[in-house]
Amino acid sequence: MRRITAITGLGLAAVLALSGCSAAADSPAPTDDMTSSAAVDTVNSDGSTLRATLTALLADHVYLAGAAIDQALSDLGGYAVSFGQLINSVVPELPAEAVQAELEMHATSLVAAIDANIAGDSAYFALLKEAVGHMPMTAQALAGGIAANKGIQ
């Protein structure tokens, strides 16, 4: 029961973080004449801020999940399916199957790190770092759906 609660808690934290990331879209646009040009500033755009914020939150998630190895390992496959459905219910522009696929790839690398930790293998932190390395791709996929949902460039 403790494992299910921990996994559900991690999922709910991710959903809350994802839904809170749209705050950047609510901030007023700069009135500087340079921003009114035809070129789109992709470095300082709301979409870029969304991706960066998601990347940071997802990286934190990996480290927290790695620290909760005794509770985060139970039924990750089933969790990927239900988490994909949950995210799709919050952000319909994110297909449940796409979220599931991202989570499964992520879970595979994270489980490798968890297994290394349990075995006392010194590769644990390198494997955990590899799992964190997937977070920019996951953030990009999630940010695309959230941006489409919120009308963010």
Backbone bond lengths (Angstrom), bond angles and torsions (degrees), N, CA, C in turn:
res aa  C-N    CA-C-N  psi(-1)  N-CA   C-N-CA  omega(-1)  CA-C   N-CA-C  phi
1 M - - - 1.454 - - 1.519 110.48 -
2 R 1.353 116.00 -39.36 1.458 120.97 179.50 1.523 110.86 -60.86
3 R 1.324 117.12 -37.56 1.466 121.21 -179.33 1.523 110.95 -67.29
4 I 1.307 117.22 -44.18 1.464 121.13 179.32 1.517 109.85 -62.52
5 T 1.317 116.74 -41.49 1.463 120.79 178.92 1.516 110.76 -63.15
6 A 1.329 117.21 -42.62 1.466 120.47 -179.98 1.522 110.94 -65.09
7 I 1.323 117.26 -44.62 1.459 121.06 -179.54 1.521 109.88 -64.91
8 T 1.314 117.21 -44.04 1.462 120.65 177.86 1.520 110.11 -61.87
9 G 1.314 117.11 -40.62 1.464 120.99 178.19 1.509 112.20 -61.58
10 L 1.333 116.93 -42.53 1.465 120.08 177.36 1.520 110.85 -62.93
11 G 1.319 116.63 -41.11 1.471 120.39 179.05 1.509 111.99 -64.76
12 L 1.323 115.87 -44.84 1.460 119.38 179.39 1.521 111.49 -65.06
13 A 1.316 117.21 -37.09 1.468 119.88 176.99 1.521 109.94 -62.51
14 A 1.332 116.61 -40.29 1.464 119.59 178.45 1.525 111.23 -64.82
15 V 1.319 117.20 -42.28 1.465 120.28 179.23 1.518 110.34 -63.10
16 L 1.331 117.08 -44.18 1.457 119.94 178.87 1.523 110.95 -63.12
17 A 1.315 116.45 -40.03 1.458 119.35 178.59 1.519 110.60 -65.46
18 L 1.335 116.31 -41.69 1.462 120.06 179.80 1.514 112.04 -64.12
19 S 1.311 116.77 -43.46 1.462 118.65 -178.84 1.512 111.17 -71.39
20 G 1.304 118.88 -27.14 1.457 122.03 178.42 1.512 113.34 -78.57
21 C 1.306 117.55 -16.76 1.457 120.71 -177.16 1.513 112.88 -73.00
22 S 1.304 118.36 -9.35 1.455 120.16 179.71 1.514 112.29 -78.93
23 A 1.318 118.04 -1.55 1.465 120.97 -178.43 1.517 111.35 -61.33
24 A 1.341 118.06 -30.26 1.461 120.35 179.46 1.521 111.12 -61.33
25 A 1.312 117.18 -28.79 1.463 120.17 -179.35 1.516 111.53 -72.84
26 D 1.325 118.05 -21.52 1.454 121.40 -177.69 1.520 113.11 -85.07
27 S 1.341 117.75 -12.31 1.454 119.63 -178.49 1.521 109.85 -74.39
28 P 1.343 117.12 147.26 1.452 119.94 -177.33 1.524 111.63 -66.65
29 A 1.314 115.71 148.12 1.460 121.17 179.62 1.524 109.30 -76.08
30 P 1.343 117.81 145.16 1.455 120.35 177.34 1.526 110.40 -62.66
31 T 1.327 116.23 149.07 1.464 120.08 -178.71 1.519 111.91 -102.93
32 D 1.317 117.81 7.08 1.451 122.32 179.39 1.528 110.08 -59.60
33 D 1.337 117.01 137.52 1.467 121.06 -179.67 1.519 112.30 -59.99
34 M 1.325 118.04 -28.38 1.464 120.61 -178.55 1.522 111.11 -66.66
35 T 1.320 118.92 -28.11 1.468 120.57 -178.35 1.519 112.20 -80.14
36 S 1.306 118.01 -9.37 1.454 119.53 -178.95 1.528 112.08 -90.34
37 S 1.332 118.06 5.38 1.460 120.41 178.51 1.524 110.33 -70.82
38 A 1.314 116.47 169.55 1.460 121.72 -176.50 1.527 112.00 -71.92
39 A 1.329 117.81 -22.68 1.461 121.17 -179.09 1.527 109.74 -72.91
40 V 1.316 115.93 142.44 1.454 121.59 178.03 1.521 108.24 -96.82
41 D 1.311 116.78 125.92 1.452 122.40 179.26 1.527 108.06 -83.09
42 T 1.324 116.53 98.16 1.466 120.12 -177.20 1.523 112.20 -81.73
43 V 1.343 117.45 -15.26 1.459 119.87 179.88 1.527 110.90 -78.81
44 N 1.325 116.29 -41.14 1.460 120.80 -176.50 1.528 112.49 -107.03
45 S 1.303 117.61 19.78 1.463 121.25 -177.33 1.527 110.92 -79.77
46 D 1.325 115.43 163.98 1.461 120.40 175.34 1.526 111.10 -61.04
47 G 1.325 116.08 -37.06 1.468 119.77 178.85 1.519 111.87 -64.24
48 S 1.326 116.65 -40.40 1.463 120.92 177.61 1.518 110.89 -64.51
49 T 1.320 116.21 -42.01 1.461 120.70 177.28 1.528 110.56 -62.72
50 L 1.327 116.99 -41.36 1.459 121.60 177.91 1.525 110.77 -60.32
51 R 1.347 116.92 -47.59 1.467 120.07 179.98 1.525 111.33 -62.32
52 A 1.328 116.64 -43.61 1.466 119.88 -179.94 1.529 111.37 -63.40
53 T 1.322 116.37 -42.00 1.466 120.45 179.10 1.522 110.63 -64.57
54 L 1.326 116.77 -44.51 1.469 120.08 178.26 1.519 111.28 -62.97
55 T 1.329 117.40 -40.99 1.460 120.38 178.75 1.522 110.50 -59.46
56 A 1.330 117.13 -45.94 1.461 120.65 179.31 1.528 111.58 -63.22
57 L 1.332 116.93 -44.85 1.467 120.23 179.74 1.523 111.60 -64.22
58 L 1.320 116.83 -41.06 1.460 120.24 -179.49 1.529 111.67 -69.67
59 A 1.328 116.99 -35.52 1.464 120.00 175.62 1.532 109.96 -63.59
60 D 1.334 116.35 -43.61 1.467 119.98 175.84 1.522 110.68 -58.83
61 H 1.325 115.97 -40.72 1.463 120.90 178.78 1.523 111.18 -57.51
62 V 1.332 117.16 -43.25 1.463 120.07 -178.58 1.525 110.70 -61.89
63 Y 1.323 115.97 -45.97 1.457 118.40 -179.72 1.531 111.98 -65.39
64 L 1.320 117.26 -38.88 1.465 120.14 177.48 1.525 111.09 -66.79
65 A 1.322 116.26 -41.74 1.473 119.56 178.75 1.527 110.34 -65.47
66 G 1.329 116.04 -38.51 1.460 119.68 177.30 1.518 111.84 -62.50
67 A 1.325 115.93 -35.20 1.457 120.62 178.73 1.523 111.81 -73.84
68 A 1.308 117.73 -20.45 1.467 122.05 -178.03 1.521 111.23 -105.36
69 I 1.337 116.64 37.87 1.462 120.30 -171.91 1.521 114.30 -58.84
70 D 1.295 118.08 -33.00 1.462 118.30 -177.85 1.519 112.80 -73.74
71 Q 1.355 117.21 -14.62 1.453 121.23 179.84 1.526 112.93 -111.05
72 A 1.405 120.51 -19.55 1.472 122.06 -169.63 1.510 114.47 -94.78
73 L 1.407 118.52 -1.84 1.454 122.57 -171.07 1.529 113.89 -89.52
74 S 1.319 117.67 -21.46 1.455 121.86 -173.61 1.524 112.32 -69.80
75 D 1.320 117.10 121.92 1.469 125.11 172.64 1.528 114.70 52.80
76 L 1.325 116.51 52.25 1.466 119.42 178.78 1.526 111.99 -66.27
77 G 1.318 117.72 -31.03 1.475 120.02 178.16 1.522 111.57 -63.82
78 G 1.319 116.78 -47.14 1.460 120.80 177.36 1.516 111.43 -65.50
79 Y 1.324 115.48 -35.09 1.459 119.78 177.99 1.526 110.54 -64.55
80 A 1.333 117.67 -39.23 1.471 121.04 179.82 1.524 110.80 -60.61
81 V 1.315 116.79 -42.02 1.466 120.86 179.10 1.524 110.37 -64.74
82 S 1.338 116.95 -50.84 1.464 119.20 -176.92 1.522 111.96 -68.97
83 F 1.324 118.30 -33.73 1.463 120.45 177.76 1.528 110.45 -68.07
84 G 1.328 117.03 -40.21 1.468 120.40 175.76 1.515 111.31 -58.88
85 Q 1.318 116.38 -42.56 1.469 120.67 178.56 1.531 111.19 -66.96
86 L 1.314 116.48 -39.40 1.459 120.43 179.05 1.525 111.21 -64.28
87 I 1.323 117.16 -47.85 1.466 120.58 179.92 1.527 109.84 -62.73
88 N 1.334 117.45 -40.71 1.466 120.97 178.27 1.520 111.02 -62.05
89 S 1.321 117.78 -33.69 1.465 119.69 178.35 1.527 112.06 -70.74
90 V 1.332 117.17 -27.22 1.463 121.81 178.56 1.520 110.76 -85.76
91 V 1.335 116.03 -42.06 1.467 122.38 -179.08 1.529 107.31 -127.14
92 P 1.341 118.11 90.94 1.466 121.21 -175.32 1.533 113.82 -59.94
93 E 1.330 117.86 -21.42 1.463 120.72 178.66 1.529 112.27 -72.02
94 L 1.302 117.87 -10.04 1.466 122.29 176.00 1.524 108.64 -100.62
95 P 1.326 117.41 105.14 1.462 119.79 179.44 1.532 110.94 -60.70
96 A 1.306 116.29 136.01 1.463 121.62 -178.75 1.522 111.36 -55.34
97 E 1.333 116.96 -38.62 1.466 121.11 -178.36 1.530 111.24 -66.83
98 A 1.332 117.51 -36.67 1.460 120.70 179.27 1.532 110.59 -68.08
99 V 1.322 116.38 -42.31 1.463 120.51 177.24 1.526 109.47 -63.56
100 Q 1.321 116.19 -42.21 1.462 121.08 178.87 1.525 110.31 -60.04
101 A 1.339 118.10 -45.38 1.466 121.60 -178.69 1.528 111.11 -62.97
102 E 1.334 117.00 -43.13 1.464 120.48 177.69 1.523 110.45 -61.47
103 L 1.322 116.47 -44.05 1.456 120.63 -178.21 1.526 111.18 -67.30
104 E 1.323 117.78 -38.49 1.464 120.47 179.25 1.522 111.10 -63.62
105 M 1.367 117.28 -42.73 1.460 120.49 177.58 1.523 109.61 -61.75
106 H 1.313 115.05 -45.04 1.458 121.04 179.43 1.529 110.61 -62.43
107 A 1.317 116.92 -46.10 1.469 121.08 -177.78 1.523 111.24 -62.63
108 T 1.336 117.18 -37.70 1.465 120.65 179.67 1.521 110.88 -60.06
109 S 1.335 116.38 -45.92 1.464 118.98 -179.59 1.528 111.13 -71.45
110 L 1.310 117.34 -34.91 1.459 120.24 179.33 1.528 111.22 -69.84
111 V 1.322 117.29 -38.40 1.466 120.35 177.74 1.525 110.14 -64.02
112 A 1.343 117.71 -36.87 1.462 120.30 176.30 1.533 110.48 -59.76
113 A 1.331 116.21 -41.33 1.466 120.07 177.69 1.527 110.67 -66.55
114 I 1.308 116.38 -42.49 1.466 120.78 179.37 1.525 110.41 -61.51
115 D 1.335 116.07 -45.26 1.465 119.98 178.60 1.525 111.06 -60.20
116 A 1.335 116.89 -40.31 1.464 120.69 178.24 1.525 110.92 -63.60
117 N 1.311 116.33 -39.31 1.463 120.07 179.12 1.521 110.47 -64.58
118 I 1.305 116.11 -46.89 1.466 120.61 -179.70 1.524 111.09 -60.44
119 A 1.338 115.87 -38.01 1.463 120.86 -179.25 1.529 112.48 -78.76
120 G 1.337 116.86 -5.72 1.454 119.53 -177.50 1.518 112.61 74.23
121 D 1.330 116.58 19.38 1.468 122.80 -178.45 1.530 109.25 -75.21
122 S 1.315 115.64 131.94 1.466 120.01 -179.40 1.526 112.56 -69.08
123 A 1.324 118.33 -8.72 1.467 121.61 177.42 1.522 112.38 -76.67
124 Y 1.331 117.28 -2.87 1.459 121.86 -175.70 1.525 112.50 -51.39
125 F 1.311 117.81 -53.34 1.464 119.47 -175.44 1.522 111.95 -68.21
126 A 1.327 117.70 -34.20 1.472 120.32 176.34 1.528 109.99 -65.25
127 L 1.331 116.93 -40.94 1.463 120.46 178.16 1.524 111.36 -68.84
128 L 1.323 117.37 -36.40 1.459 121.06 176.69 1.531 109.81 -65.41
129 K 1.321 116.14 -40.11 1.470 120.98 176.77 1.530 110.36 -62.94
130 E 1.325 117.29 -38.51 1.469 121.10 176.79 1.528 110.52 -62.81
131 A 1.324 116.87 -40.92 1.469 120.90 177.99 1.523 110.38 -63.14
132 V 1.319 117.05 -39.97 1.462 121.12 176.48 1.529 109.90 -64.18
133 G 1.329 116.89 -33.28 1.468 121.64 -179.87 1.523 113.36 -60.61
134 H 1.328 118.11 -20.99 1.467 121.03 177.75 1.529 112.62 -80.05
135 M 1.308 116.37 -15.87 1.465 119.92 -173.07 1.537 114.04 -62.15
136 P 1.340 120.44 -36.57 1.474 117.34 176.26 1.530 112.81 -60.34
137 M 1.341 117.59 -37.60 1.476 120.05 177.82 1.528 110.43 -66.87
138 T 1.315 116.27 -42.10 1.458 120.27 178.68 1.521 110.28 -65.28
139 A 1.334 116.06 -42.70 1.469 120.29 178.14 1.523 110.66 -61.22
140 Q 1.328 117.35 -39.76 1.466 120.23 179.24 1.524 110.76 -62.92
141 A 1.327 116.71 -44.18 1.466 120.04 179.56 1.528 110.73 -63.98
142 L 1.330 116.60 -46.44 1.460 119.98 179.96 1.528 111.45 -66.46
143 A 1.326 116.52 -42.65 1.473 120.27 -179.10 1.523 110.68 -62.54
144 G 1.322 117.87 -36.52 1.464 120.36 178.55 1.510 111.93 -60.34
145 G 1.318 116.52 -44.95 1.464 120.39 178.68 1.517 112.70 -69.02
146 I 1.334 116.32 -42.57 1.457 120.06 179.25 1.521 110.41 -65.54
147 A 1.333 116.70 -42.61 1.464 120.29 179.30 1.515 110.84 -62.30
148 A 1.329 117.87 -41.14 1.466 120.60 177.35 1.522 109.98 -63.68
149 N 1.319 116.95 -39.63 1.454 121.83 -179.50 1.521 111.96 -66.76
150 K 1.329 117.06 -38.24 1.470 121.46 -175.75 1.524 113.85 -99.58
151 G 1.342 117.61 -1.28 1.462 120.63 -179.72 1.512 113.48 70.45
152 I 1.329 116.71 33.78 1.477 122.40 179.91 1.526 108.31 -92.22
153 Q 1.327 115.63 139.82 1.480 119.82 177.41 1.500 109.91 -80.83
